[in-house]
């Protein structure tokens, strides 16, 4: 069932700020910054003892940069680095002497590494579930306010096709030997494409142009919401200001854990690593996974209860009203009819209409029916004749050709009818061919 958007406006940053005032984020442990600094100091010491490889230099450069000022981008960056750490922790990627457990201390280190692997995999699973649930929730909010007819069905089908194509891209990259970094670069590119498609829906462009802009029933408040929600200074900027810094600190921490582990593995055979250094990394991973999962649980509750639409008066705005910019109007004299012919080139297109009579002092109605005309001129009745005050409808075509929509005032002897209407033939929604990845 479609939820009513009557009297609603998109959430404003000021209103969202008042909501966030009721949801303070517990501060991170002071040990986050302390352990991050200690890990970096150990990494710097290892780097001074042996020249850095090109891969190590790239990671050092990333550690030195400030995290992006985006919550979702930092979530993806944490996910990538957790996977990179798990890759290094796999037994086959550990230093050879650790794999062989040549001395008792190596047995203890291997056991500790196994415990870290279990904790990080649990955190990764929590993050993946959060991201999927959040994506589904945003889409479901959009669909709640969509007309529950073919438009909603086509948008769902478009999303499902797009997601299948995106997964196929990821699978192809992995099968061709792409690295974890390559995969996450593609995943982030796909996330940006999802945003662009959401913006297209909000501005009625791209694949959604005919589907939304020229058809009725999609609340303007919904289009405004999905167009502006991710703007740099839009409502989500308040979220970034409130909750971003803690997440950015955790991004720095996981990067430093990964850097220390990478440099340690590269120098393990030449430099004896002390158990207390492994213990430091264990403490860092324990704290990171605890703080990160705490953040995810907190932000999940914030997202779940966050208002996306508010009453117009609460935002200090005037109530939006239905816009008739894309409607046409005509006068149908008594005893006459008015008809529109729509040409359909492909099956599985949709014929859609919305009309109403502009009423005067008397309530009036108008006859309406739809016919299909084949190339030989034979007529098939699609929608039987009936008299309406107003109507909105659609159907999926099983034949290409001409469809006539007829309004009938032939039964009136004296009364003319003022008709406001919008009609369209909507072609099948098809996916945009996937773009080649940059070399």
Secondary structure, DSSP 8 states (H G I E B T S, - for coil): -----TTEEE--HHHHHHHHHTS------THHHHHHHHHHHHHHHHHHHS---HHHHHHHHHHHS---S-HHHHHHHHHHHHHHHHHHHSGGGS-HHHHHT-SHHHHHHHHHHHHHHHHHHHHHHHHHHHHHHHHHHHHHHHHHTS-TTHHHHHHHHHHHHHHHHHHHHHHHHHHTT--HHHHHHHHHHHHHHHHHHHHHHHHT-GGGIIIIITSS---HHHHHHHHHTT-TTSHHHHHHHHHHHHHHHHHHHHHHHHHHHHHHHHTTTTS---HHHHHHHHHHHHHHHHHHHHHHHHHHHHHHH--SEEEGGGGT--------TT-EEEEE-TT-EEEEEEEE-STT-EEEEEEEE---SS---EEEEEEEE-TT--EEEEEEEEEESEEEEEEE-SS-EEEEEEEE-TT-SS--EEEEEEEEEE-------------
